[in-house]
Amino acid sequence: MFAISRRGQSTVEYMLLISVIVIAIVAAAYIFVPTFQQGVDNLALDIKDILSSGEIVGTGTARN
């Protein structure tokens, strides 16, 4: 009977550990997603400018 309660205790400890890890992942995503999204938006604008002008930071040649 003592072994059964220890198994239950270790299961609860694992679930608590998993809960803390999930909360940390969600918090990190909440913090970093806007920054990541802004970076993707900036990259998209850079690619749009490159494709429309044919120049990469003024070093490329203009398209005909």
Secondary structure, DSSP 8 states (H G I E B T S, - for coil): -HHHHHHHHHHHHHHHHHHHHHHHHHHHHHHHHHHHHHHHHHHHHHHHHHHHH--STT-S----
